């Protein structure tokens, strides 16, 4: 591809993303945006930047989230947003769109390095840019780490491929620096050395000759990052393993991979929460495990066949998908079973595979028909994206949609109720909390629902009802500092200062230095 067409890749990607994703700029802060961005005091001062690398409390305003991830460069990007535009969701969403366009342009460059002809490299980038499941990563501000890490991953791989082809230490050093940037942006970047090795294998390049380079410039930084992350967070996994039998736990990654393949091959449906559908499949393992195993075997066979036929880029693209999914298949437990944002990087691999496979028709009389069909597919993608953007506009839209798709999901009902309450719809919030109470399947969930309903009554000055609900919540979850704080507060408001003190002290026993409890306790007169 000549220089001029290459230079057009970025502006064309920006134009395509702006046209399709422009409606995203009308949205506000959604879901975890309130924790990572809107209410995160640490990002309001760029002088905190060094702390992002060693102090997990700077990542969000919620303690539980701070121990789950380690993404200092993503946090730094949010701080840069605030320094430039303040608390402006439209600006932050615009940055996400620009990063997504840049990632698409870099994928085009990477595809060229992998040997795809210019039009097919552009097709791979267009597929990635307009793949519908990318909306969660692109439109959601908290999904920033996906696009930003993709920019670094594609760049790092590009310079690694250049180093393999042209030699020169400079290319490998650039690959190393960009690999480090990717790692500090999103943990899934640990697959970078595997992607490089997959290219060497798919292209039938001498593995021994380049193994040391992959190890020194990609694998070593990844290993050091994993160690650093462990030292900062104190753990490798996000959560404890699910309470399943060993057989079900061993089956889970295969079931998840098969479901991800389904979502890649038919990306027109959308879920926000996947826990219900995954648990249904785990309950029917007699069917879904053989099905998942068949998907895995067919997938591996197709990749091997493409490699055997000399279609290196197509084989690499197929290998790319499972490698990028490895960190999120719950081999090491993570906070969710599945999420559409986890398909952001795999979609790039699928785009490479499809474009590389189609390039075999170059010069064939059917080539025009292939591009016409591809154009129609992109149009369908663009239309589908518009519906998704409306869902990711605000919390009420998001959780209303998810409640429609997962009507029996307790967490979804609670989140919808919280969104409705924040939007001022007290009646809708109360109804959703009541539905959540009916869906509760554990003592902990019962306590959450009762506590929230009690808070609704307390806000309406219905203190007697609120006290009864808080007391019931405390009986279901006696280790909840929040429930005992609420119980203490409502008893304080009812004039029962002894009861208030007793419950506030219990709240502080469960969570030392809990500021609301300390403050209210200071107002009590009874010693």
C-alpha positions in Angstrom: 0.0 0.0 0.0 1.4 3.4 -1.0 2.1 6.1 1.6 -0.9 8.3 0.7 -3.5 5.6 1.3 -1.9 4.7 4.6 -2.1 8.3 5.7 -5.8 8.2 5.0 -6.4 5.3 7.4 -6.8 7.5 10.5 -9.0 10.3 9.1 -11.2 7.7 7.4 -11.5 5.7 10.7 -12.3 8.9 12.6 -15.0 9.8 10.1 -16.6 6.3 10.2 -16.6 6.2 14.0 -17.9 9.8 14.2 -20.8 9.0 11.8 -21.8 5.8 13.5 -21.0 6.6 17.2 -21.9 10.3 17.2 -25.0 9.8 19.2 -22.9 8.5 22.0 -21.8 12.1 22.8 -25.4 12.8 24.1 -25.1 10.3 26.9 -24.0 10.9 30.5 -22.2 9.0 33.2 -23.4 5.4 33.3 -23.0 2.5 35.9 -19.4 2.4 37.1 -18.7 5.8 35.5 -20.0 7.3 38.7 -17.3 5.5 40.7 -14.3 5.6 38.3 -14.9 9.1 37.0 -17.7 11.3 38.3 -17.1 10.7 42.1 -13.4 9.8 42.0 -11.7 12.7 43.8 -8.2 11.3 43.0 -8.6 12.2 39.2 -9.3 15.8 39.9 -5.7 16.6 40.5 -3.0 15.5 38.0 -0.4 15.7 40.8 -1.9 12.4 42.0 -0.6 10.7 38.9 2.3 8.9 40.6 -0.1 7.5 43.2 -2.1 5.8 40.4 0.7 3.3 40.1 1.0 2.3 43.7 -2.2 3.3 45.5 -5.3 1.3 44.5 -7.6 3.7 46.4 -7.1 6.2 43.6 -8.8 4.0 41.0 -12.4 4.7 42.1 -14.6 6.0 44.8 -15.7 2.5 45.9 -13.5 0.4 48.0 -14.5 -3.0 46.5 -13.6 -1.9 43.0 -10.2 -0.8 44.0 -9.0 -4.3 44.8 -10.3 -5.8 41.6 -8.2 -4.0 38.9 -4.9 -2.3 38.4 -5.0 0.1 35.5 -3.0 3.2 36.3 -2.8 4.5 32.8 -6.5 4.3 32.3 -7.0 6.3 35.6 -4.4 8.8 34.3 -6.4 9.2 31.1 -9.5 10.1 33.2 -7.4 12.6 35.2 -6.3 14.1 31.9 -10.0 14.4 30.8 -10.8 16.3 34.0 -7.8 18.6 33.6 -8.9 19.6 30.2 -12.7 19.6 30.4 -13.7 19.1 34.0 -16.6 16.7 34.8 -17.9 16.5 31.2 -19.2 13.1 30.1 -19.5 14.3 26.4 -15.8 15.1 26.4 -14.8 11.7 27.9 -17.1 9.9 25.5 -15.4 11.8 22.6 -12.0 10.7 23.8 -13.2 7.1 23.8 -14.4 7.5 20.2 -11.1 9.0 19.1 -9.2 6.1 20.7 -11.4 3.6 19.0 -10.8 5.2 15.7 -7.0 5.2 16.3 -7.2 1.5 17.3 -9.0 0.7 14.0 -6.4 2.6 12.0 -3.6 0.8 13.8 -5.3 -2.6 13.1 -5.2 -1.6 9.5 -1.5 -1.0 9.7 -1.0 -4.3 11.6 -3.0 -6.2 8.9 -0.7 -4.7 6.2 2.3 -5.9 8.1 0.7 -9.4 8.3 0.5 -9.4 4.5 -3.1 -8.4 3.8 -3.6 -6.3 0.6 -4.6 -2.7 1.2 -8.4 -3.1 0.6 -8.6 -6.2 2.8 -6.5 -4.6 5.6 -9.0 -1.7 5.5 -11.9 -4.2 5.6 -10.4 -5.9 8.8 -10.2 -2.4 10.4 -13.8 -1.5 9.3 -15.1 -4.8 10.7 -13.5 -4.1 14.0 -14.5 -0.4 14.1 -18.2 -1.2 13.5 -18.5 -4.5 15.3 -21.7 -4.0 17.5 -20.4 -5.6 20.7 -17.8 -2.9 20.8 -20.4 -0.4 22.0 -20.0 -1.4 25.6 -16.2 -0.7 25.4 -16.5 2.5 23.3 -19.6 4.3 24.5 -19.2 3.5 28.2 -16.6 5.9 29.6 -15.4 3.2 32.1 -14.7 1.0 29.1 -11.8 3.4 28.2 -9.2 0.8 29.1 -10.3 -1.5 26.2 -9.7 1.0 23.4 -6.6 2.6 25.0 -5.0 -0.8 25.6 -5.9 -1.9 22.0 -4.0 1.2 20.7 -0.9 0.0 22.6 -1.4 -3.7 21.8 -1.7 -3.2 18.1 1.2 -0.8 18.0 3.4 -3.2 20.1 2.5 -6.1 17.8 3.2 -4.0 14.7 6.7 -3.1 15.8 7.3 -6.7 16.8 6.3 -7.9 13.3 8.5 -5.2 11.8 11.4 -6.3 14.0 10.9 -9.9 12.9 10.8 -8.9 9.3 13.4 -6.1 9.1 15.5 -6.7 12.2 16.9 -3.9 14.2 16.8 -3.5 18.0 14.8 -0.2 17.7 11.6 -2.0 16.6 11.8 -4.4 19.5 12.5 -1.7 22.0 9.4 0.2 20.7 7.4 -3.0 21.0 8.6 -3.4 24.6 7.7 0.2 25.6 4.2 -0.1 24.0 3.7 -3.5 25.6 4.4 -1.9 29.0 1.9 0.8 28.3 -0.7 -1.7 27.3 -0.1 -3.7 30.5 -0.5 -0.6 32.7 -3.8 0.2 30.9 -5.6 -3.2 31.0 -4.6 -6.5 32.5 -5.8 -8.6 29.5 -2.7 -7.2 27.7 -0.7 -10.1 29.3 -1.7 -12.0 26.2 0.7 -9.9 24.0 3.6 -12.4 24.0 1.1 -15.2 23.2 -0.2 -13.2 20.2 3.3 -12.7 19.0 4.1 -16.4 19.3 0.9 -17.2 17.5 2.0 -15.0 14.6 5.3 -16.8 14.4 3.5 -20.2 14.4 0.9 -19.2 11.9 3.4 -17.7 9.5 5.7 -20.7 9.9 8.6 -18.5 11.0 11.6 -20.0 12.8 10.3 -20.1 16.4 13.7 -20.7 18.0 15.2 -17.7 16.2 12.6 -15.3 17.5 11.7 -16.9 20.8 14.3 -14.9 22.8 13.0 -11.7 21.4 9.4 -12.5 22.3 10.6 -13.5 25.7 12.7 -10.5 26.4 10.6 -7.7 24.9 7.1 -9.1 25.6 6.9 -12.0 28.0 9.3 -10.6 30.6 7.4 -7.3 30.9 4.2 -9.3 31.2 5.6 -11.4 34.0 7.0 -8.4 35.9 3.6 -6.7 35.5 1.8 -9.6 37.0 4.2 -9.6 40.0 3.8 -5.8 40.4 0.0 -6.1 40.3 0.1 -8.8 42.9 2.3 -6.6 45.2 -0.1 -3.6 44.8 -3.4 -5.5 45.1 -2.3 -8.4 47.3 -4.0 -11.0 45.1 -4.2 -12.4 41.6 -7.9 -13.2 41.2 -10.7 -10.7 41.5 -13.1 -12.9 43.5 -13.3 -16.3 45.1 -14.1 -19.2 42.8 -17.9 -19.8 42.3 -19.4 -22.4 44.6 -19.5 -25.1 42.0 -18.2 -28.6 41.9 -14.7 -29.2 40.5 -16.3 -30.6 37.3 -18.5 -27.6 36.7 -15.5 -25.3 37.4 -13.4 -27.1 34.9 -16.2 -26.9 32.3 -16.9 -23.2 32.8 -14.1 -21.9 30.5 -15.3 -24.1 27.6 -18.9 -23.1 28.1 -17.9 -19.4 28.1 -15.7 -19.8 25.0 -18.6 -21.4 23.1 -20.9 -18.6 24.1 -18.4 -16.0 23.1 -18.0 -17.6 19.7 -21.8 -17.4 19.4 -21.7 -13.7 20.2 -19.0 -13.1 17.6 -20.8 -15.0 14.8 -24.1 -13.4 15.6 -23.4 -10.0 17.2 -26.9 -8.5 16.7 -28.4 -9.4 20.1 -27.2 -7.7 23.2 -27.0 -8.5 26.9 -25.7 -6.4 29.7 -25.8 -9.2 32.3 -24.8 -12.7 31.3 -25.0 -14.5 34.6 -28.5 -15.9 34.1 -27.8 -17.5 30.7 -24.4 -18.8 31.8 -25.9 -20.4 35.0 -28.7 -22.0 32.9 -26.1 -23.6 30.6 -24.1 -24.8 33.6 -27.3 -26.4 34.9 -27.7 -28.2 31.6 -24.1 -29.4 31.2 -25.1 -32.7 29.7 -26.0 -30.8 26.5 -23.8 -27.7 26.7 -20.5 -29.3 27.6 -20.5 -31.6 24.5 -21.7 -28.6 22.4 -18.9 -26.4 23.8 -16.3 -29.2 23.2 -17.5 -29.5 19.6 -17.2 -25.7 19.1 -13.7 -25.8 20.5 -12.6 -28.7 18.3 -14.1 -27.2 15.1 -12.5 -23.9 15.9 -9.1 -25.5 16.4 -9.5 -27.6 13.3 -10.3 -24.5 11.2 -7.3 -22.6 12.5 -5.0 -25.6 11.7 -6.5 -26.0 8.2 -5.9 -22.4 7.4 -2.3 -22.6 8.6 -1.8 -25.8 6.5 -3.0 -24.0 3.4 -0.5 -21.2 4.0 -3.2 -18.6 5.1 -1.0 -17.2 7.8 -2.9 -14.0 8.6 -6.3 -15.9 8.6 -4.9 -18.5 11.0 -3.4 -15.8 13.2 -6.7 -14.0 13.3 -8.5 -17.2 14.5 -5.8 -17.9 17.1 -6.1 -14.3 18.2 -9.7 -14.8 19.5 -9.2 -17.5 22.1 -5.9 -16.0 23.2 -7.5 -12.7 24.0 -10.3 -14.4 25.8 -8.0 -16.5 28.0 -7.8 -13.9 30.8 -11.6 -13.6 31.0 -12.7 -17.2 30.8 -12.7 -17.5 34.6 -9.8 -19.8 34.6 -8.6 -17.3 37.2 -11.9 -16.1 38.8 -13.0 -12.6 37.8 -16.0 -10.5 39.0 -18.4 -11.4 36.1 -18.9 -14.5 34.0 -19.1 -12.7 30.7 -19.3 -9.1 29.3 -19.6 -7.7 25.8 -16.6 -5.4 26.4 -14.5 -8.6 26.6 -15.1 -9.1 22.9 -13.4 -5.8 21.9 -10.0 -7.4 21.2 -11.3 -10.7 19.9 -13.3 -8.8 17.3 -10.1 -7.5 15.9 -8.8 -11.0 15.5 -12.1 -12.1 13.8 -11.8 -9.1 11.5 -8.3 -10.1 10.5 -9.3 -13.7 9.9 -12.3 -12.9 7.8 -10.5 -10.2 5.7 -7.5 -12.5 5.2 -9.7 -15.4 4.2 -11.6 -13.2 1.7 -8.3 -11.9 0.2 -7.9 -15.4 -1.4 -10.6 -14.2 -3.8 -8.5 -11.2 -4.9 -8.8 -10.8 -8.6 -11.6 -13.3 -8.8 -14.8 -12.4 -10.5 -16.6 -12.9 -7.2 -14.5 -10.3 -5.4 -17.0 -7.5 -6.0 -19.8 -9.5 -4.7 -17.8 -10.2 -1.5 -17.2 -6.5 -1.0 -20.8 -5.7 -1.7 -21.9 -8.3 1.0 -19.3 -6.9 3.3 -20.7 -3.4 2.8 -24.2 -4.6 3.6 -22.9 -6.3 6.8 -21.3 -3.1 7.9 -24.6 -1.2 7.3 -26.4 -3.7 9.5 -23.7 -3.3 12.1 -24.1 0.5 12.0 -27.9 0.2 12.4 -27.6 -2.2 15.3 -25.1 0.2 17.0 -27.7 3.0 17.0 -30.0 0.9 19.2 -27.2 0.0 21.6 -26.1 3.7 21.9 -29.6 4.5 23.1 -29.3 1.8 25.8 -25.9 3.1 27.0 -27.2 6.7 27.2 -28.0 6.7 31.0 -28.5 4.3 33.9 -32.3 4.1 33.6 -32.1 3.1 29.9 -29.4 0.6 30.6 -31.0 -1.2 33.5 -34.5 -1.0 32.1 -33.2 -2.9 29.0 -31.3 -5.4 31.2 -34.4 -6.0 33.4 -36.4 -6.7 30.2 -33.8 -9.3 29.1 -33.1 -10.7 32.5 -36.4 -10.3 34.4 -35.4 -12.8 37.2 -32.0 -11.2 38.0 -31.9 -9.8 41.5 -28.9 -7.5 40.9 -30.4 -6.0 37.7 -33.6 -5.1 39.6 -31.6 -3.5 42.4 -29.6 -1.4 39.9 -32.7 -0.4 38.0 -34.3 0.7 41.3 -31.1 2.7 42.2 -31.2 4.4 38.8 -34.9 5.3 39.1 -34.3 6.7 42.6 -31.4 8.8 41.4 -33.6 10.0 38.5 -36.3 11.1 41.0 -38.8 8.3 40.2 -39.6 7.3 43.7 -42.6 5.1 42.9 -40.7 3.2 40.1 -37.7 2.7 42.4 -39.9 1.4 45.2 -41.6 -1.1 42.8 -38.3 -2.3 41.5 -36.9 -2.8 45.0 -40.1 -4.8 45.9 -39.5 -7.0 42.8 -35.9 -7.5 43.9 -37.1 -8.6 47.3 -39.2 -11.3 45.6 -36.3 -12.5 43.6 -33.8 -12.6 46.5 -32.2 -16.1 46.7 -29.9 -15.7 49.7 -29.9 -14.1 53.1 -27.5 -11.4 51.8 -29.8 -10.5 49.0 -32.8 -10.4 51.3 -30.8 -8.0 53.5 -29.9 -5.7 50.6 -33.5 -5.5 49.4 -34.9 -4.9 52.9 -32.3 -2.3 53.6 -33.1 -0.4 50.4 -36.8 -0.5 50.9 -36.2 0.7 54.5 -34.2 3.6 53.1 -37.1 4.5 50.8 -39.5 4.6 53.8 -36.9 6.6 55.9 -36.6 9.2 53.1 -40.4 9.5 53.2 -40.3 10.1 57.0 -42.1 6.7 57.6 -39.7 5.9 60.4 -41.5 3.1 62.1 -41.8 1.1 58.9 -38.1 1.9 58.1 -37.0 0.7 61.5 -38.8 -2.6 61.1 -37.2 -3.2 57.7 -33.7 -2.3 58.9 -34.1 -4.6 61.9 -35.2 -7.4 59.5 -32.2 -6.7 57.3 -29.8 -6.9 60.3 -31.2 -10.3 61.2 -30.4 -11.6 57.7 -27.0 -10.0 57.5 -25.6 -9.3 61.0 -22.2 -8.4 59.5 -23.4 -5.4 57.5 -22.1 -2.1 58.8 -24.5 -0.2 56.5 -27.6 -1.9 57.9 -26.6 -1.1 61.5 -25.8 2.4 60.5 -29.2 2.9 59.0 -30.9 1.2 62.0 -29.0 3.6 64.3 -29.9 6.6 62.2 -33.6 5.9 62.2 -33.6 5.2 65.9 -31.8 8.5 66.4 -34.5 10.3 64.4 -37.2 8.6 66.5 -35.6 9.8 69.7 -34.2 6.5 70.9 -30.6 7.6 71.5 -29.6 4.6 73.5 -30.7 2.3 70.7 -29.1 4.6 68.2 -25.7 4.5 70.0 -25.8 0.7 70.3 -26.4 0.3 66.6 -23.9 2.9 65.5 -21.2 1.3 67.7 -22.0 -2.0 66.1 -21.6 -0.4 62.7 -18.2 0.9 63.7 -17.2 -2.6 65.1 -17.9 -4.0 61.6 -16.2 -1.1 59.8 -13.8 1.0 61.8 -13.7 4.7 61.1 -16.9 4.6 59.0 -17.4 8.3 58.7 -21.2 8.6 58.6 -21.5 6.5 61.8 -18.7 8.5 63.5 -20.4 11.8 62.6 -23.8 10.7 63.8 -22.4 9.3 67.0 -20.9 12.6 67.8 -24.4 14.2 67.9 -25.7 11.8 70.5 -26.1 13.0 74.1 -26.4 9.7 75.9 -23.1 8.4 77.2 
